[in-house]
Amino acid sequence: PLCPTHQSKMAAVSDALTAPVKWAQRADSLYVTIALPDVKDEKIELTKDKLSFKGTAGGKEYFAELEFLKPVNPEDEGTKWKCLPRSIQMVIMKETEEEEFWVRLLKDKVQEKGQCSIDWDKYVDEDDEQEAFDQSNLEGAQGFGGGGPPGMGGMGGMGGMPGMGGGPGGAGGMDMAAMQQMMAQMGGGAGGAGGMDMASMMAGMGGGGPGGMPPGMGDMGGFEDEADSDDEGGLPDLDDDGEEAEALD
């Protein structure tokens, strides 16, 4: 008698339903569709001889064991699959590109007749001009090695603004002390307004100026002193004018 574990596995397989499959081909590739909507818990394996599938759809278990008529190339970067809302679709590259199409998909004629059908939306006659498969549905598809689509590794950080020593990421959240030191090393800061000493200017950016002035404006001290000096020296004393008038009389 079979052990309980083996019996349960046999029962699971016998309870599972056969997944319907559609397919089409080109000289170099196959387009295979597992025609089940909203598939969950899918497990797909591809070797050069066979495609294996297990998954759940509509609360029922489905499976497929497809032994190909001829070898395919699971390692080719063009071989990929994607689970879509209404089906699982895949492009599988043939191991050898041939002028003549395969006469069928599977080695087993009886299995193919009961489980597989031609995908007429993607079908072309081998004597006609062959266009590549429309793969718009497979954008972001993954290979059969378990990896995702060809990497979009992390985006590199943006360089700093020109003339600012390549500081990472621009000015937002910049370390002001480091920036002051950098400006000091630049000896007056190329690109500063009118050759202004940028190190001194940045050193003055520690706090906001009075009256909501932007940081670095600080105390606009020089203007008041200038105004006072103009008042003191620019106009004659009125008393002196009076004495001059009396002398003329």
URZIVEN-V960512 format. One record per residue. N is the residue number from 1. SS is DSSP state (H for helix, E for strand, C for the rest). PSI is psi in whole degrees, -180 to 180 (NA if undefined). Layout:
N | SS | PSI
N | SS | PSI
This chain:
1 | C | 153
2 | C | 147
3 | C | 157
4 | H | -39
5 | H | -45
6 | H | -38
7 | H | -41
8 | H | -38
9 | H | -42
10 | H | -39
11 | H | -39
12 | H | -42
13 | H | -41
14 | H | -28
15 | H | -24
16 | C | 149
17 | E | 153
18 | E | 126
19 | C | 131
20 | C | 141
21 | E | 137
22 | E | 151
23 | E | 157
24 | E | 170
25 | E | 159
26 | C | 177
27 | C | -29
28 | C | -3
29 | E | 166
30 | E | 148
31 | E | 112
32 | E | 133
33 | E | 125
34 | E | 109
35 | C | 68
36 | C | 133
37 | C | 152
38 | C | 51
39 | C | 136
40 | E | 157
41 | E | 40
42 | E | 142
43 | E | 120
44 | E | 129
45 | E | 142
46 | E | 127
47 | C | -179
48 | C | -15
49 | C | -19
50 | E | 147
51 | E | 127
52 | E | 136
53 | E | 139
54 | E | 142
55 | E | 173
56 | E | 135
57 | E | 129
58 | C | 31
59 | C | 9
60 | E | 149
61 | E | 137
62 | E | 155
63 | E | 163
64 | E | 134
65 | E | 102
66 | E | 110
67 | E | 116
68 | E | 155
69 | C | -38
70 | C | 165
71 | C | 151
72 | E | 177
73 | C | 92
74 | C | -18
75 | C | -13
76 | C | 138
77 | C | -17
78 | C | -12
79 | C | 120
80 | E | 165
81 | E | 161
82 | E | 138
83 | E | 116
84 | C | 167
85 | C | -33
86 | C | -3
87 | C | 172
88 | E | 125
89 | E | 148
90 | E | 147
91 | E | 130
92 | E | 120
93 | E | 135
94 | E | 150
95 | C | -36
96 | C | 128
97 | C | 128
98 | C | 150
99 | C | -39
100 | C | 136
101 | C | 157
102 | C | 144
103 | C | -22
104 | C | 174
105 | C | -43
106 | E | 157
107 | C | -39
108 | C | 108
109 | H | -42
110 | H | -44
111 | H | -43
112 | H | -40
113 | H | -35
114 | H | -21
115 | H | -27
116 | E | 149
117 | E | 159
118 | E | 136
119 | C | 95
120 | C | -21
121 | C | -25
122 | C | 0
123 | C | 140
124 | C | 150
125 | C | 141
126 | C | -20
127 | C | -16
128 | C | 165
129 | C | 129
130 | C | 120
131 | C | 149
132 | C | 155
133 | C | 141
134 | C | 113
135 | C | 24
136 | H | -30
137 | H | -16
138 | H | 16
139 | C | 127
140 | C | 11
141 | C | 160
142 | E | 156
143 | C | 173
144 | C | 1
145 | C | -1
146 | C | -9
147 | C | 165
148 | C | -170
149 | C | 161
150 | C | 130
151 | C | 140
152 | C | 53
153 | C | 176
154 | C | 143
155 | C | 132
156 | C | 149
157 | C | 147
158 | C | 138
159 | C | 164
160 | C | 177
161 | C | 144
162 | C | 140
163 | C | 1
164 | C | 25
165 | C | 17
166 | C | 31
167 | C | 137
168 | C | 130
169 | C | 5
170 | C | -169
171 | C | -21
172 | C | 123
173 | C | 23
174 | C | 145
175 | C | 108
176 | H | -34
177 | H | -43
178 | H | -35
179 | H | -39
180 | H | -44
181 | H | -40
182 | H | -43
183 | H | -36
184 | H | -38
185 | H | -20
186 | C | -2
187 | C | 51
188 | C | -5
189 | C | 95
190 | C | 139
191 | C | -4
192 | C | 164
193 | H | 119
194 | H | 32
195 | H | 19
196 | C | 147
197 | C | 101
198 | H | -33
199 | H | -43
200 | H | -41
201 | H | -44
202 | H | -34
203 | H | -29
204 | H | 3
205 | H | 16
206 | H | -36
207 | C | 160
208 | C | 147
209 | C | 173
210 | H | 154
211 | H | 27
212 | H | 17
213 | C | 151
214 | C | 154
215 | C | 142
216 | C | -21
217 | C | -30
218 | C | -137
219 | C | 117
220 | C | 55
221 | H | -39
222 | H | -28
223 | H | -43
224 | H | -43
225 | H | -40
226 | H | -42
227 | H | -42
228 | H | -43
229 | H | -34
230 | H | -42
231 | H | -38
232 | H | -39
233 | H | -8
234 | H | -27
235 | C | 144
236 | C | 156
237 | C | 131
238 | H | -35
239 | H | -40
240 | H | -38
241 | H | -40
242 | H | -41
243 | H | -39
244 | H | -41
245 | H | -41
246 | H | -38
247 | H | -35
248 | H | -38
249 | C | NA
